[in-house]
Amino acid sequence: AQQPGTPLSNEEYQQFFKFLRITLQASTACHLRELYGCQNKLVQTLDKYENHGLIPQEPVCSEMPGSLFFPNFCTFSFYRCIKKKYFLKV
């Protein structure tokens, strides 16, 4: 473990910036969803990619403790965006 207050190693910086890039991309996808909604072709393409080519139409539950229930994937995705829990899965 590094001493508190010392800079990250080169490897640690790579991980740090990789996480920031991924989070920025997730945030951008959320902005698209907020602006255009779930019926937008680009948003649907992202949703299909996330779900192996098919957007779930049935109700979904999240992996959060207490298993939050959502009527569809669109509602679940909006929840993730609002809560900034970009990597929460169903």
Contacts in CASP RR format, 6 or more apart in sequence:
PFRMAT RR
TARGET T0000
AUTHOR 0000-0000-0000
METHOD contacts of the structure
MODEL  1
AQQPGTPLSNEEYQQFFKFLRITLQASTACHLRELYGCQNKLVQTLDKYE
NHGLIPQEPVCSEMPGSLFFPNFCTFSFYRCIKKKYFLKV
2 8 0 8 1.000
2 9 0 8 1.000
2 12 0 8 1.000
8 16 0 8 1.000
23 86 0 8 1.000
26 86 0 8 1.000
26 87 0 8 1.000
27 84 0 8 1.000
27 86 0 8 1.000
29 43 0 8 1.000
29 46 0 8 1.000
30 80 0 8 1.000
30 81 0 8 1.000
30 86 0 8 1.000
32 40 0 8 1.000
32 42 0 8 1.000
32 43 0 8 1.000
32 46 0 8 1.000
33 40 0 8 1.000
33 43 0 8 1.000
33 77 0 8 1.000
33 78 0 8 1.000
33 81 0 8 1.000
34 78 0 8 1.000
34 81 0 8 1.000
36 42 0 8 1.000
36 43 0 8 1.000
37 43 0 8 1.000
37 74 0 8 1.000
38 44 0 8 1.000
38 47 0 8 1.000
38 73 0 8 1.000
38 74 0 8 1.000
38 77 0 8 1.000
44 55 0 8 1.000
47 55 0 8 1.000
47 73 0 8 1.000
47 74 0 8 1.000
47 77 0 8 1.000
48 54 0 8 1.000
48 55 0 8 1.000
51 73 0 8 1.000
55 73 0 8 1.000
56 72 0 8 1.000
56 73 0 8 1.000
56 90 0 8 1.000
57 72 0 8 1.000
57 73 0 8 1.000
58 72 0 8 1.000
59 69 0 8 1.000
59 70 0 8 1.000
59 71 0 8 1.000
59 72 0 8 1.000
60 69 0 8 1.000
60 70 0 8 1.000
60 72 0 8 1.000
60 73 0 8 1.000
60 76 0 8 1.000
60 90 0 8 1.000
61 67 0 8 1.000
61 68 0 8 1.000
61 69 0 8 1.000
61 70 0 8 1.000
61 90 0 8 1.000
62 68 0 8 1.000
62 70 0 8 1.000
62 76 0 8 1.000
62 79 0 8 1.000
62 88 0 8 1.000
62 89 0 8 1.000
62 90 0 8 1.000
63 88 0 8 1.000
63 89 0 8 1.000
63 90 0 8 1.000
64 85 0 8 1.000
64 88 0 8 1.000
68 79 0 8 1.000
70 76 0 8 1.000
70 79 0 8 1.000
70 90 0 8 1.000
73 90 0 8 1.000
76 90 0 8 1.000
79 85 0 8 1.000
80 86 0 8 1.000
80 88 0 8 1.000
END
